[in-house]
Structures are given as C-alpha cells and as structure tokens.
C-alpha cells in the first residue's frame, strides 16, 4: 500500500508522464537493467595468483592482454581459480582461443590447486579447450609465450556447477599425471 502511494506520487509529480503504467514499466526496466549489470561478473586477465569465485557468480577470464589486446611476448603466469562452495565444481567455457603454435605459446590446464595436479591438457594454436569442468572445485592455468609473435589469446567464462562423477574434458584430452615430469 505504501509503495502504491509512492508510485502514484511520482506519476502525478512528473509532468511528462502520460500514464502511470508507462512509469511503472520504466522503473521496472531500470531495476532489471541494474540487476543484470550486477550479474555480469568480474573480469580477470591471466596473472599470477589465486581467485576465489563466489558461487553462483560467473567470471570472465582472458589472456594477459585482456579482452581487447594481444598477450605479450616472454610471458609466464600461473593462475588458480577456486570455488567458494566446496560442493561445487568449476566449468570453464572458451568462447575464443588463438595462440601461436603450442610449440611456442601454450595454455596448460590442471585439475587442482597447482601445476603438480593432474594435467587436463596443453593447448596452443587454434586447438581450443572448449569446455572443461573440474572434479574438485579448483582449476589451475599455466600460460607461457615465447619471445616473439603473439595472437589474440582467449576469452572464457568460469562458472560454478554441480560436480559430476564424469569429468567434462575435450574428446581428445585425457588427464595425465605430471608426477613423472610429463
């Protein structure tokens, strides 16, 4: 009842308001746009360190050059993403991916908190990881670029999802143990 009175007051107060329904629609649109902007998530460029994702937040993950630039030459970074909810796993979905050949520039993805965790795969060139889901709520990314030639890099989103007994890896990618130095 109190809110109805406020809305009526606003409608009467505005000289350009033709009908109160139009004002309600405008206010609703502003509220929806504000809510959507808060759900877009944060942007992270590849760097060294650990980021905790507050579930159900979605984050945008980019190469070190960010969404509008190329990554730099002679780069080495290790970044780990951790789910804030221990019962949730992380899913990374690559929307674009372009590095120099994997011989020189690559992105390695590990299922765990460090590069000594199980290696999911090593990716370079246009061999995109596409969609990968962790089995334990933690993913580690290791990026290396050599001293010459760089490309657009990558854009990805990382979200919290229900954990599954079957991990979600690219078809040609079988996790390998790195204990033997492979």
Backbone bond lengths (Angstrom), bond angles and torsions (degrees), N, CA, C in turn:
res aa  C-N    CA-C-N  psi(-1)  N-CA   C-N-CA  omega(-1)  CA-C   N-CA-C  phi
1 X - - - 1.450 - - 1.526 110.60 -
2 X 1.341 116.23 -42.45 1.464 120.65 179.86 1.532 110.67 -64.56
3 X 1.364 116.93 -42.81 1.466 120.66 179.05 1.519 111.67 -63.51
4 X 1.340 117.12 -36.93 1.456 121.00 178.58 1.523 109.98 -60.89
5 X 1.325 116.80 -41.46 1.467 121.21 178.83 1.521 111.46 -63.92
6 X 1.337 117.40 -39.28 1.471 121.49 179.05 1.515 109.98 -65.07
7 X 1.340 116.67 -45.14 1.461 120.32 179.89 1.523 110.58 -62.78
8 X 1.345 117.56 -42.81 1.463 120.13 177.67 1.522 111.12 -62.16
9 X 1.315 117.51 -40.54 1.462 121.51 178.29 1.528 110.64 -60.89
10 X 1.335 116.09 -44.40 1.471 120.27 179.48 1.526 109.87 -61.97
11 X 1.329 116.88 -44.36 1.461 120.67 -178.98 1.528 111.55 -62.33
12 X 1.293 116.42 -43.52 1.465 120.26 -179.77 1.521 110.43 -68.64
13 X 1.334 117.25 -36.30 1.461 122.00 -176.13 1.518 113.53 -71.22
14 X 1.303 117.39 -29.24 1.461 119.89 -177.70 1.521 110.19 -87.67
15 X 1.308 116.15 121.04 1.458 120.66 -177.16 1.516 112.13 -69.31
16 X 1.319 117.81 -31.36 1.462 121.55 -176.31 1.530 113.07 -86.80
17 X 1.293 117.96 0.51 1.465 121.44 -178.75 1.524 109.19 -78.43
18 X 1.341 117.09 113.20 1.451 121.43 -178.27 1.522 109.83 -77.72
19 X 1.298 116.01 -46.32 1.461 120.55 179.37 1.513 109.18 -140.70
20 X 1.289 116.11 147.79 1.457 121.31 -179.68 1.530 110.80 -62.90
21 X 1.324 118.72 -31.78 1.462 121.43 179.18 1.525 110.64 -61.10
22 X 1.323 116.92 -38.03 1.458 119.97 178.67 1.522 110.66 -64.09
23 X 1.327 117.04 -40.45 1.458 121.05 179.14 1.528 110.01 -65.45
24 X 1.327 117.33 -41.99 1.466 120.43 178.60 1.531 110.17 -60.35
25 X 1.328 116.33 -40.87 1.458 120.14 178.61 1.517 111.43 -64.62
26 X 1.322 116.33 -40.79 1.461 120.31 178.98 1.526 110.91 -64.05
27 X 1.327 116.30 -45.89 1.468 120.37 179.03 1.528 109.78 -62.38
28 X 1.328 117.54 -42.69 1.463 121.52 178.76 1.530 110.55 -62.51
29 X 1.321 117.66 -42.38 1.459 121.70 178.47 1.525 111.16 -61.29
30 X 1.321 117.22 -44.08 1.464 121.13 178.77 1.527 110.14 -62.08
31 X 1.309 118.09 -43.58 1.471 122.09 179.32 1.532 110.32 -63.60
32 X 1.328 117.41 -42.82 1.473 120.75 179.33 1.522 110.80 -63.48
33 X 1.326 117.11 -45.39 1.468 120.12 179.42 1.520 111.45 -62.87
34 X 1.307 117.43 -38.95 1.465 121.17 178.19 1.531 110.22 -64.28
35 X 1.326 116.03 -43.89 1.473 119.53 179.20 1.527 110.84 -64.02
36 X 1.322 117.65 -42.30 1.456 120.89 -179.82 1.523 111.12 -64.00
37 X 1.312 117.63 -37.90 1.461 119.46 -179.56 1.519 111.09 -66.65
38 X 1.314 117.71 -30.71 1.453 119.71 179.76 1.527 111.73 -78.75
39 X 1.335 117.85 -16.28 1.464 121.34 179.64 1.529 113.04 -93.21
40 X 1.327 117.71 -6.55 1.457 120.59 -176.09 1.516 112.94 -64.19
41 X 1.287 119.31 -26.53 1.454 121.19 178.95 1.507 112.87 91.97
42 X 1.303 114.33 172.91 1.450 121.09 -179.06 1.514 110.72 -97.46
43 X 1.328 115.17 159.05 1.459 121.70 176.66 1.518 109.74 -103.90
44 X 1.334 115.68 136.44 1.460 121.32 175.79 1.515 108.95 -129.85
45 X 1.313 116.02 124.52 1.461 120.93 170.99 1.516 107.02 -90.37
46 X 1.327 117.45 144.37 1.459 122.31 179.59 1.524 109.81 -51.07
47 X 1.326 115.94 128.29 1.463 122.22 178.47 1.523 107.39 -154.38
48 X 1.311 116.69 -176.34 1.458 120.25 175.82 1.515 109.09 -90.63
49 X 1.325 117.00 135.00 1.457 119.72 176.17 1.513 112.61 138.07
50 X 1.335 114.42 -172.03 1.461 122.69 -177.94 1.516 109.36 -124.52
51 X 1.329 115.68 137.14 1.459 122.68 178.10 1.520 107.90 -121.76
52 X 1.330 116.68 128.96 1.454 120.88 174.40 1.524 108.25 -96.75
53 X 1.322 115.77 125.58 1.458 121.42 179.27 1.518 108.11 -93.29
54 X 1.321 115.96 121.09 1.467 121.74 178.59 1.520 108.72 -80.01
55 X 1.313 116.28 102.78 1.465 120.67 -178.91 1.526 109.21 -63.36
56 X 1.310 119.34 135.83 1.460 130.53 12.79 1.533 113.69 -97.81
57 X 1.286 118.87 26.46 1.464 123.40 -178.23 1.533 111.94 -57.93
58 X 1.321 115.99 146.78 1.462 123.50 171.28 1.515 107.42 -110.06
59 X 1.318 117.08 133.88 1.462 120.27 176.31 1.523 108.87 -117.04
60 X 1.323 114.83 153.42 1.458 121.92 176.80 1.520 106.95 -103.44
61 X 1.319 115.69 129.45 1.460 122.57 -173.86 1.517 108.97 -120.51
62 X 1.333 115.87 123.82 1.458 122.21 -176.30 1.526 110.93 -124.43
63 X 1.335 114.76 161.73 1.458 120.44 171.51 1.528 108.74 -61.51
64 X 1.341 118.88 171.19 1.474 120.72 -176.69 1.531 114.68 -59.24
65 X 1.333 117.95 -20.79 1.465 120.81 179.02 1.512 113.55 -80.83
66 X 1.327 117.05 -7.95 1.459 121.07 179.38 1.517 112.75 80.40
67 X 1.331 116.50 -175.10 1.457 120.67 -174.03 1.526 114.42 -69.44
68 X 1.327 118.03 -18.36 1.469 119.75 -174.92 1.523 114.64 -119.78
69 X 1.331 117.77 9.48 1.462 119.09 -177.08 1.511 112.27 -138.55
70 X 1.317 114.56 167.92 1.465 121.08 174.88 1.525 109.14 -82.60
71 X 1.316 116.96 153.03 1.459 120.61 172.66 1.527 108.62 -71.73
72 X 1.319 116.87 161.17 1.473 121.88 -177.00 1.522 111.81 -88.03
73 X 1.322 115.44 162.32 1.456 121.76 172.64 1.530 109.40 -72.82
74 X 1.320 115.81 159.45 1.472 123.30 174.90 1.527 112.59 52.41
75 X 1.322 116.06 52.06 1.471 121.65 -179.67 1.519 110.66 -109.83
76 X 1.312 115.84 141.89 1.460 122.62 173.06 1.521 108.18 -142.75
77 X 1.345 116.40 116.40 1.460 121.36 -178.17 1.520 110.18 -136.82
78 X 1.331 115.73 149.65 1.461 122.30 171.91 1.517 107.44 -132.42
79 X 1.335 115.77 119.97 1.462 120.61 -179.20 1.520 109.50 -129.48
80 X 1.330 115.18 135.02 1.460 121.86 -179.08 1.520 109.41 -117.07
81 X 1.321 116.15 136.46 1.467 122.46 174.71 1.519 108.09 -113.69
82 X 1.340 116.01 134.38 1.459 122.64 -175.71 1.524 108.76 -126.73
83 X 1.317 117.09 135.13 1.457 121.98 175.27 1.526 109.52 -74.19
84 X 1.338 116.38 135.57 1.466 120.12 177.87 1.527 111.58 -71.59
85 X 1.318 116.66 -19.74 1.460 122.63 -179.33 1.525 107.74 -107.29
86 X 1.338 117.74 111.94 1.470 120.25 -176.57 1.531 114.01 -60.23
87 X 1.336 117.64 -17.49 1.465 119.88 179.45 1.529 112.18 -88.18
88 X 1.331 117.73 -3.70 1.471 121.75 -178.44 1.526 110.93 -106.82
89 X 1.316 115.34 145.94 1.451 121.95 174.19 1.523 108.71 -101.78
90 X 1.320 117.14 169.11 1.456 121.37 179.34 1.521 110.08 -108.75
91 X 1.331 115.52 138.25 1.463 121.43 175.44 1.514 107.95 -119.75
92 X 1.331 115.80 126.48 1.462 121.56 175.77 1.529 107.24 -109.19
93 X 1.335 114.78 129.74 1.458 121.73 179.82 1.525 108.04 -121.31
94 X 1.318 116.52 116.21 1.464 121.39 -179.43 1.525 109.07 -86.35
95 X 1.338 115.77 124.43 1.461 120.96 179.08 1.526 111.07 -97.30
96 X 1.317 117.44 -20.05 1.465 122.25 171.71 1.529 107.62 -153.04
97 X 1.343 115.35 151.16 1.463 119.66 -178.27 1.521 108.26 -159.42
98 X 1.341 116.04 119.43 1.464 120.51 177.22 1.518 109.35 -155.83
99 X 1.330 115.04 106.32 1.459 122.80 175.71 1.520 108.33 -118.25
100 X 1.331 115.46 168.34 1.456 119.20 169.19 1.537 106.24 -64.02
101 X 1.303 118.50 165.31 1.456 122.57 -179.97 1.530 111.19 -45.18
102 X 1.329 116.17 144.63 1.470 121.66 -178.58 1.522 112.99 -59.99
103 X 1.307 117.72 -15.82 1.459 120.95 175.42 1.529 109.80 -62.79
104 X 1.346 116.53 -32.16 1.460 120.62 -175.01 1.529 113.87 -113.54
105 X 1.310 117.60 -42.61 1.473 121.58 -179.58 1.527 107.92 -124.06
106 X 1.324 116.89 135.76 1.465 118.16 -178.80 1.527 110.94 -153.69
107 X 1.329 113.63 159.07 1.459 122.95 172.22 1.515 106.95 -122.69
108 X 1.341 116.38 118.69 1.462 121.01 176.29 1.527 107.62 -102.55
109 X 1.329 115.38 141.11 1.470 121.03 -179.57 1.521 107.95 -122.87
110 X 1.337 114.35 129.81 1.463 121.73 -177.79 1.525 110.18 -117.93
111 X 1.322 115.97 143.19 1.456 122.95 178.78 1.534 108.45 -90.12
112 X 1.329 116.11 76.81 1.458 120.17 -178.40 1.509 111.37 157.62
113 X 1.333 115.06 -169.65 1.464 122.39 -168.51 1.526 115.40 -87.50
114 X 1.334 118.62 1.33 1.468 119.31 -179.61 1.518 109.89 -160.28
115 X 1.324 115.17 175.78 1.466 119.75 178.30 1.525 112.10 -76.17
116 X 1.325 118.35 0.93 1.469 120.85 172.29 1.532 110.70 -95.12
117 X 1.336 117.45 0.06 1.468 122.10 174.63 1.523 109.09 -76.11
118 X 1.323 116.93 176.88 1.469 121.36 179.46 1.521 110.43 -62.90
119 X 1.323 115.62 127.04 1.456 121.23 177.90 1.524 109.03 -76.25
120 X 1.330 116.35 121.91 1.466 120.94 175.38 1.518 109.06 -79.41
121 X 1.337 116.58 -44.30 1.454 119.08 179.05 1.514 111.75 178.46
122 X 1.331 114.61 164.59 1.460 123.15 176.35 1.523 106.65 -119.92
123 X 1.337 116.62 127.92 1.450 120.96 -170.69 1.515 110.83 -127.56
124 X 1.333 116.52 139.92 1.451 122.37 177.81 1.509 109.68 -155.83
125 X 1.335 116.99 176.50 1.452 120.43 -177.14 1.515 109.74 61.54
126 X 1.332 116.43 -131.35 1.467 120.79 176.11 1.528 110.94 -108.44
127 X 1.331 116.88 14.85 1.466 122.90 177.50 1.532 108.56 -76.42
128 X 1.318 116.38 84.08 1.471 122.14 -174.38 1.523 112.25 -74.18
129 X 1.327 116.63 141.36 1.466 119.89 173.81 1.529 112.31 -66.77
130 X 1.312 118.46 -19.87 1.461 126.06 -178.16 1.522 111.72 59.48
131 X 1.342 119.52 -98.66 1.471 121.92 -177.94 1.521 108.79 -125.41
132 X 1.334 115.48 128.05 1.465 121.18 178.32 1.521 107.78 -134.67
133 X 1.325 116.28 135.39 1.463 122.05 177.51 1.518 108.95 -121.51
134 X 1.317 115.87 129.97 1.465 120.26 178.55 1.525 109.69 -70.64
135 X 1.320 116.01 163.90 1.467 120.34 175.26 1.520 111.08 -105.11
136 X 1.345 116.95 -1.51 1.461 119.05 -173.14 1.532 114.37 -140.90
137 X 1.330 119.07 11.46 1.458 120.85 178.36 1.514 115.26 82.23
138 X 1.338 117.41 10.06 1.463 121.06 -179.08 1.529 109.35 -139.78
139 X 1.340 116.06 133.73 1.464 122.08 173.31 1.522 108.55 -130.12
140 X 1.331 116.57 137.10 1.469 121.31 176.31 1.523 108.42 -118.36
141 X 1.334 114.46 135.09 1.463 122.54 -179.76 1.521 108.71 -116.16
142 X 1.332 116.33 131.91 1.460 121.89 176.00 1.527 106.80 -120.73
143 X 1.330 116.06 120.78 1.457 120.78 -179.34 1.517 110.16 -115.47
144 X 1.339 115.31 135.49 1.474 121.29 176.53 1.520 108.55 -134.18
145 X 1.342 115.80 135.36 1.465 120.49 169.72 1.518 108.15 -128.87
146 X 1.324 115.47 143.98 1.465 119.89 -179.23 1.534 110.57 -80.33
147 X 1.317 116.78 -168.00 1.456 122.05 -173.25 1.513 116.40 -83.34
148 X 1.327 118.32 0.23 1.469 119.19 179.05 1.528 110.12 -150.64
149 X 1.281 116.53 159.06 1.466 126.62 177.04 1.533 111.65 59.83
150 X 1.319 114.75 121.93 1.457 119.89 174.66 1.529 109.45 -139.45
151 X 1.302 115.29 159.97 1.466 121.52 -175.92 1.524 110.35 -126.62
152 X 1.339 115.21 -165.65 1.466 121.52 -175.92 1.524 113.35 -64.86
153 X 1.323 117.79 -29.30 1.464 120.69 -177.99 1.512 111.64 89.09
154 X 1.336 116.83 -134.62 1.460 119.63 -176.86 1.517 111.41 -144.84
155 X 1.325 113.44 162.79 1.456 123.49 170.53 1.522 105.93 -134.98
156 X 1.330 116.27 135.11 1.461 120.35 -178.74 1.521 109.65 -149.99
157 X 1.312 115.77 161.67 1.461 121.04 170.90 1.523 107.26 -118.31
158 X 1.325 115.23 146.98 1.467 120.95 176.59 1.518 107.36 -123.78
159 X 1.326 116.09 127.86 1.458 121.93 -178.46 1.526 110.36 -131.75
160 X 1.317 115.36 159.15 1.462 121.67 173.06 1.526 107.88 -87.62
161 X 1.324 116.05 135.85 1.462 121.69 179.95 1.525 109.12 -138.48
162 X 1.312 114.76 166.24 1.460 119.60 174.05 1.524 108.34 -66.31
163 X 1.311 116.62 139.32 1.462 120.93 177.61 1.522 109.31 -72.91
164 X 1.337 115.37 145.71 1.450 121.50 -178.52 1.522 108.71 -123.32
165 X 1.305 115.73 152.07 1.465 119.65 177.15 1.525 110.65 -69.48
166 X 1.336 116.33 -23.43 1.462 121.32 179.48 1.519 108.87 -108.31
167 X 1.335 118.24 113.34 1.463 119.77 179.90 1.520 111.63 -65.50
168 X 1.323 115.78 153.80 1.460 123.19 -178.77 1.526 108.19 -103.90
169 X 1.335 116.36 98.31 1.459 122.53 179.67 1.518 108.79 -123.42
170 X 1.333 117.79 158.91 1.465 119.63 173.61 1.527 109.78 -58.06
171 X 1.334 116.59 149.27 1.465 121.50 -175.73 1.518 113.73 -55.07
172 X 1.327 117.14 -37.63 1.467 119.77 -175.89 1.526 112.34 -93.76
173 X 1.319 116.38 18.42 1.456 120.47 -173.41 1.526 110.36 -123.08
174 X 1.289 116.93 112.41 1.456 121.85 177.65 1.522 107.66 -112.34
175 X 1.354 117.96 123.43 1.468 119.41 -179.46 1.528 111.24 -55.34
176 X 1.334 114.14 140.40 1.455 120.55 -179.22 1.516 108.82 -124.71
177 X 1.303 116.62 146.14 1.450 120.99 174.66 1.533 108.06 -76.05
178 X 1.329 116.38 139.92 1.460 119.26 177.97 1.525 111.15 -101.17
179 X 1.334 116.70 9.76 1.464 120.36 -177.70 1.531 111.71 -63.92
180 X 1.322 117.02 -29.71 1.464 119.93 -178.71 1.519 111.65 -88.72
181 X 1.332 116.52 3.29 1.465 120.15 177.45 1.505 113.33 88.41
182 X 1.349 118.32 11.47 1.471 120.47 -179.83 1.504 111.97 -76.52
